[in-house]
Amino acid sequence: MPIQSIYVTIRLQERGHMGEIQNLIENVSIEAQYDKNAKALLVQKPFLANILIRTVEEFQGADPGEVERLIEGEPRVSEVQVEPGFTNKNAPDGAHEIMGRNTENSIRREGVRYFDVLFDVRTKDGLAKVIVNMEAQKAKPSGYDLEMRGIFYAARLISSQLEREFTGKNYNGIQKVYSIWICMNCQENTFNRIHLANEDILGQSRWKDMYDVMNVGIICLAKTLDLDRSHELHRLLGAMFLPTVSIQDKEEIIEKEFRIELEGERKELIGTMCNLGEGIKEEALNEGEYRKLMELIIKKIKKNKSLLQIADELEETEEAIFPLYKAVIDAAPEYDMDKICEKIYLKRNPVKP
């Protein structure tokens, strides 16, 4: 038996068969709650405005309060589907809803995906707007490059504007888009932007505008708080999301360094995330152990092994393995760990009609 298999089996034997798998599922439940609260915190307009002035060119150097007022309506959280034909549906108040235009092909073998956060921001001159998507990820995925997923999301935001932001062949009506990804648990703090560029091969192009119509921002957030106060973006995000930062430090950074008032729902969300963070650290298996087990199950499924075979090799019952097995099967072919965790959580906590 491979070393990894022996290690996981020993862990299962040490802490009990059903109990160990149950602990894994409980861990997923806590992490899913943490993700839900992270999105609720992210969509607070003071936080969005402070992120925008540090990531979006149009708003760099602007006053956060001014940018906050430029955000149109309420950001949509996990409401708009990424899949072709659905991105331009369910707009606020039906103002942008497109009827009978879902002509793009759906993507086979993919589950339904939603943009985490989606909203529009008017430019300071009021003549245009920027469409912004923000995604929060617990970690960079291992099965693909997150930059490619960001490009796909940004491309969907571009193509879905047909008959909503522009009609017919008026392609100059396309609005600029940003897809900003916040990745936690990284080795170091980084931020890079991917955008279009024009290269004149022969002669000089007359097209001088909108090279940067499509933008992808990848923000990597280290596991510990950045102590350099000049790294404002990462200090803000660290205070918002890192479970290693105490509630006192979070409040001091957010209120004193960024002048964001923590009251009402914002204060409650910060406190809840701290408690959930402690639950993740104290009550559940550490993330490395959990991922090893999930990756092991994924490898076995890729080898076309049955539930019975996997349970037998892990010296577990089929009943204990089934929730994890089913979640992995449903996540094929990408096997996105975040989606697998979410699937397990929803099975245990179904949404009430």
C-alpha positions as CSV (number, residue, x, y, z in Angstrom):
1,M,0.0,0.0,0.0
2,P,1.4,3.5,-0.8
3,I,2.7,5.6,2.0
4,Q,-0.1,8.1,1.6
5,S,-2.7,5.3,1.9
6,I,-1.0,3.9,5.0
7,Y,-1.0,7.3,6.6
8,V,-4.6,8.0,6.0
9,T,-5.6,4.5,7.1
10,I,-3.7,4.9,10.3
11,R,-5.5,8.2,11.0
12,L,-8.8,6.5,10.4
13,Q,-8.0,3.7,12.8
14,E,-6.6,6.0,15.5
15,R,-9.8,8.1,15.8
16,G,-12.5,5.6,14.9
17,H,-14.0,4.7,11.6
18,M,-17.3,6.6,11.4
19,G,-16.1,9.3,13.8
20,E,-13.2,10.3,11.6
21,I,-15.2,10.7,8.4
22,Q,-17.9,12.5,10.4
23,N,-15.2,14.9,11.6
24,L,-14.2,15.6,8.1
25,I,-17.7,16.4,7.1
26,E,-18.2,18.7,10.1
27,N,-15.0,20.4,9.1
28,V,-16.5,21.0,5.6
29,S,-19.6,22.5,7.3
30,I,-17.5,25.0,9.3
31,E,-15.5,26.0,6.3
32,A,-18.6,26.4,4.2
33,Q,-20.1,28.7,6.9
34,Y,-16.8,30.6,6.8
35,D,-17.0,31.0,3.1
36,K,-20.6,32.3,3.3
37,N,-19.6,34.9,5.9
38,A,-16.5,35.9,3.9
39,K,-18.8,36.7,0.9
40,A,-21.2,38.6,3.1
41,L,-18.3,40.7,4.5
42,L,-16.8,41.2,1.0
43,V,-19.9,42.8,-0.4
44,Q,-20.0,45.5,2.2
45,K,-19.5,48.6,0.1
46,P,-16.8,50.2,2.3
47,F,-14.7,47.1,1.8
48,L,-15.4,47.0,-1.9
49,A,-14.5,50.6,-2.4
50,N,-11.2,50.2,-0.5
51,I,-10.3,47.2,-2.7
52,L,-11.3,49.0,-5.9
53,I,-9.0,52.0,-5.3
54,R,-6.1,49.6,-4.9
55,T,-6.9,47.2,-7.8
56,V,-8.9,49.0,-10.5
57,E,-7.0,51.6,-12.6
58,E,-10.0,53.9,-13.0
59,F,-10.3,54.4,-9.2
60,Q,-6.7,54.5,-8.1
61,G,-6.1,57.4,-5.7
62,A,-9.8,58.1,-5.3
63,D,-11.5,58.7,-2.0
64,P,-13.1,55.4,-0.8
65,G,-16.3,57.2,0.2
66,E,-16.6,58.7,-3.3
67,V,-16.1,55.3,-4.9
68,E,-18.6,53.7,-2.5
69,R,-21.2,56.1,-3.9
70,L,-20.4,55.1,-7.4
71,I,-21.3,51.4,-6.8
72,E,-24.7,50.9,-8.4
73,G,-27.4,49.2,-6.3
74,E,-26.5,46.2,-4.2
75,P,-23.8,43.7,-5.3
76,R,-25.2,40.3,-6.3
77,V,-23.8,37.4,-4.3
78,S,-23.9,33.9,-5.8
79,E,-26.9,34.8,-7.9
80,V,-25.6,35.1,-11.5
81,Q,-24.5,31.9,-13.3
82,V,-21.2,31.8,-15.1
83,E,-22.6,29.3,-17.7
84,P,-23.2,30.6,-21.2
85,G,-26.7,31.9,-21.7
86,F,-27.3,32.6,-18.0
87,T,-24.8,35.4,-17.2
88,N,-27.1,38.1,-18.5
89,K,-30.2,36.9,-16.7
90,N,-31.6,37.8,-13.3
91,A,-30.4,41.4,-13.4
92,P,-31.8,43.7,-10.6
93,D,-35.4,44.7,-11.1
94,G,-35.4,42.9,-14.4
95,A,-34.0,46.0,-16.1
96,H,-31.3,44.1,-17.9
97,E,-33.1,40.7,-18.2
98,I,-32.8,39.3,-21.7
99,M,-35.7,37.2,-22.9
100,G,-35.3,34.5,-25.5
101,R,-31.6,35.2,-26.0
102,N,-30.1,32.1,-24.3
103,T,-28.7,30.8,-27.5
104,E,-25.2,30.0,-26.4
105,N,-24.4,26.4,-25.8
106,S,-24.3,25.1,-22.3
107,I,-21.1,23.4,-21.1
108,R,-21.4,19.7,-20.8
109,R,-20.4,17.8,-17.6
110,E,-20.1,21.0,-15.5
111,G,-22.1,21.8,-12.5
112,V,-23.8,25.1,-12.1
113,R,-21.3,27.9,-11.2
114,Y,-22.1,31.3,-9.9
115,F,-20.0,34.5,-9.7
116,D,-19.2,35.0,-6.0
117,V,-19.8,38.8,-6.1
118,L,-20.9,40.8,-9.2
119,F,-21.6,44.6,-9.3
120,D,-21.3,47.7,-11.5
121,V,-19.4,50.8,-10.7
122,R,-19.8,54.2,-12.5
123,T,-16.7,56.0,-13.5
124,K,-16.0,59.3,-11.8
125,D,-17.1,61.3,-14.9
126,G,-20.4,59.3,-15.0
127,L,-20.0,58.5,-18.7
128,A,-19.2,54.8,-18.4
129,K,-19.1,52.0,-16.0
130,V,-16.9,49.1,-15.0
131,I,-18.4,45.6,-14.4
132,V,-16.6,44.0,-11.4
133,N,-16.5,40.3,-10.4
134,M,-14.8,39.4,-7.1
135,E,-14.0,35.8,-6.2
136,A,-12.7,34.5,-2.8
137,Q,-10.8,31.3,-2.8
138,K,-9.4,29.4,0.2
139,A,-6.4,28.4,-1.8
140,K,-5.1,28.2,-5.3
141,P,-6.4,25.1,-7.1
142,S,-4.0,22.3,-7.8
143,G,-5.7,21.0,-11.0
144,Y,-5.5,24.1,-13.2
145,D,-4.1,27.7,-13.3
146,L,-6.4,30.1,-11.6
147,E,-5.3,32.8,-14.1
148,M,-7.0,30.7,-16.9
149,R,-10.2,30.5,-14.8
150,G,-10.1,34.3,-14.3
151,I,-9.8,34.8,-18.0
152,F,-12.8,32.6,-18.6
153,Y,-14.9,34.5,-16.1
154,A,-13.8,37.9,-17.6
155,A,-14.6,36.6,-21.1
156,R,-18.1,35.6,-19.9
157,L,-18.6,39.1,-18.5
158,I,-17.7,40.5,-21.9
159,S,-19.8,38.2,-24.1
160,S,-22.8,38.4,-21.8
161,Q,-23.1,42.2,-22.5
162,L,-24.7,41.6,-26.0
163,E,-28.2,42.9,-26.0
164,R,-27.7,44.2,-22.5
165,E,-24.9,46.8,-22.6
166,F,-24.9,47.0,-26.4
167,T,-27.2,45.9,-29.2
168,G,-26.7,44.6,-32.7
169,K,-23.1,45.3,-34.0
170,N,-22.4,48.3,-31.7
171,Y,-19.4,46.5,-30.2
172,N,-17.9,49.9,-29.1
173,G,-20.6,49.8,-26.4
174,I,-18.8,47.0,-24.5
175,Q,-18.1,48.0,-20.9
176,K,-14.8,47.3,-19.2
177,V,-14.7,44.3,-16.9
178,Y,-12.5,43.2,-14.0
179,S,-12.5,39.7,-12.5
180,I,-10.6,40.0,-9.2
181,W,-9.5,36.8,-7.4
182,I,-8.5,36.7,-3.7
183,C,-6.6,33.6,-2.9
184,M,-5.8,32.7,0.7
185,N,-3.3,30.4,2.3
186,C,-0.6,31.3,-0.2
187,Q,3.2,31.2,0.3
188,E,3.6,34.9,-0.1
189,N,1.6,38.1,-0.7
190,T,1.4,39.0,-4.4
191,F,-0.8,40.9,-6.8
192,N,-0.7,40.7,-10.6
193,R,-3.0,42.0,-13.4
194,I,-3.7,40.3,-16.7
195,H,-5.1,42.4,-19.5
196,L,-5.1,42.8,-23.3
197,A,-2.3,44.5,-25.2
198,N,-1.9,45.7,-28.7
199,E,1.2,44.9,-30.8
200,D,1.7,46.8,-34.2
201,I,3.2,44.2,-36.6
202,L,3.0,46.4,-39.7
203,G,2.2,50.1,-39.6
204,Q,0.4,51.8,-36.7
205,S,-3.0,50.7,-35.5
206,R,-5.7,53.4,-35.4
207,W,-7.3,51.7,-32.4
208,K,-6.0,53.5,-29.4
209,D,-8.7,52.8,-26.8
210,M,-10.0,50.0,-24.7
211,Y,-6.9,47.7,-24.8
212,D,-7.7,47.1,-21.2
213,V,-11.4,46.2,-21.7
214,M,-10.8,42.8,-20.1
215,N,-8.8,42.6,-16.8
216,V,-8.0,39.8,-14.4
217,G,-6.5,40.5,-11.0
218,I,-4.9,37.7,-8.9
219,I,-4.3,38.6,-5.3
220,C,-2.4,36.0,-3.3
221,L,-2.8,36.3,0.5
222,A,-0.2,34.7,2.8
223,K,-1.2,32.8,5.9
224,T,0.1,35.5,8.2
225,L,-0.6,39.3,8.3
226,D,1.6,41.6,6.3
227,L,3.4,43.8,8.7
228,D,4.4,46.4,6.1
229,R,1.8,49.2,6.4
230,S,2.6,50.3,2.8
231,H,1.1,47.1,1.5
232,E,-2.4,48.4,2.1
233,L,-4.3,45.9,0.0
234,H,-2.9,42.9,1.7
235,R,-3.2,44.3,5.2
236,L,-6.9,45.1,4.6
237,L,-7.6,41.6,3.2
238,G,-5.6,40.0,5.9
239,A,-7.7,41.9,8.6
240,M,-10.8,40.8,6.8
241,F,-10.1,37.2,6.2
242,L,-7.1,35.7,8.0
243,P,-8.2,33.4,10.9
244,T,-4.7,34.0,12.5
245,V,-5.5,37.6,13.2
246,S,-7.2,38.3,16.5
247,I,-10.5,40.2,16.7
248,Q,-8.8,43.1,18.4
249,D,-6.1,43.4,15.7
250,K,-8.8,43.1,13.0
251,E,-10.8,45.9,14.4
252,E,-7.8,48.2,15.0
253,I,-6.5,47.7,11.4
254,I,-9.9,48.2,9.7
255,E,-11.0,51.1,11.8
256,K,-7.8,53.0,12.3
257,E,-5.8,52.3,9.1
258,F,-8.7,52.2,6.7
259,R,-11.3,54.3,8.6
260,I,-14.0,51.8,8.0
261,E,-16.6,51.9,10.8
262,L,-17.3,48.5,12.3
263,E,-20.8,48.6,13.5
264,G,-24.0,46.5,13.1
265,E,-23.7,43.7,10.5
266,R,-20.0,44.5,9.7
267,K,-18.9,44.1,13.3
268,E,-21.0,41.0,13.7
269,L,-19.5,39.4,10.6
270,I,-16.0,40.1,11.7
271,G,-16.8,38.4,15.1
272,T,-18.5,35.4,13.5
273,M,-15.6,34.8,11.1
274,C,-13.1,34.9,14.1
275,N,-15.2,32.3,15.9
276,L,-15.5,30.1,12.8
277,G,-11.8,30.5,12.2
278,E,-11.1,29.2,15.7
279,G,-13.5,26.3,15.0
280,I,-11.6,25.4,11.9
281,K,-8.2,25.4,13.7
282,E,-9.3,23.7,17.0
283,E,-12.1,21.2,16.2
284,A,-11.3,19.9,12.7
285,L,-8.5,18.0,11.1
286,N,-5.9,20.4,9.7
287,E,-6.4,21.2,6.0
288,G,-3.4,19.3,4.9
289,E,-4.7,16.0,6.3
290,Y,-8.2,16.7,4.8
291,R,-6.8,17.4,1.4
292,K,-4.7,14.3,1.4
293,L,-7.7,12.2,2.0
294,M,-9.8,13.9,-0.6
295,E,-6.9,13.8,-3.2
296,L,-6.5,10.1,-2.4
297,I,-10.2,9.4,-3.1
298,I,-10.0,11.5,-6.3
299,K,-7.0,9.4,-7.5
300,K,-8.9,6.2,-6.9
301,I,-12.0,7.5,-8.7
302,K,-9.8,8.5,-11.7
303,K,-8.7,4.9,-11.8
304,N,-12.3,3.9,-12.1
305,K,-12.4,2.2,-8.7
306,S,-15.8,1.6,-7.2
307,L,-17.1,2.8,-3.9
308,L,-16.8,-0.7,-2.5
309,Q,-13.1,-0.9,-3.6
310,I,-12.3,2.6,-2.2
311,A,-13.9,1.8,1.1
312,D,-12.1,-1.5,1.3
313,E,-8.7,0.0,0.6
314,L,-9.3,2.7,3.3
315,E,-10.6,0.0,5.6
316,E,-13.8,2.0,6.0
317,T,-17.5,1.2,5.5
318,E,-19.3,2.3,2.3
319,E,-21.7,4.3,4.4
320,A,-18.8,6.4,5.9
321,I,-17.1,7.0,2.5
322,F,-20.2,7.7,0.4
323,P,-20.7,11.4,1.2
324,L,-17.1,12.1,0.1
325,Y,-17.2,9.7,-2.8
326,K,-20.5,11.3,-4.2
327,A,-19.1,14.8,-3.8
328,V,-16.0,13.9,-5.8
329,I,-18.0,12.1,-8.5
330,D,-20.3,15.2,-8.9
331,A,-17.2,17.4,-9.3
332,A,-15.8,15.6,-12.3
333,P,-13.9,16.3,-14.5
334,E,-12.3,19.3,-12.7
335,Y,-12.4,17.9,-9.2
336,D,-12.3,21.5,-7.7
337,M,-11.7,21.0,-4.0
338,D,-13.8,24.1,-3.1
339,K,-16.8,22.7,-5.0
340,I,-16.4,19.3,-3.4
341,C,-16.4,20.9,0.1
342,E,-19.5,23.0,-0.8
343,K,-21.3,19.9,-2.1
344,I,-20.8,18.0,1.1
345,Y,-21.9,21.0,3.2
346,L,-25.1,21.4,1.2
347,K,-25.9,17.7,1.5
348,R,-25.8,18.1,5.3
349,N,-27.5,21.6,5.3
350,P,-30.1,21.7,2.5
351,V,-31.4,25.1,1.5
352,K,-35.0,25.4,2.7
353,P,-37.5,26.4,0.0
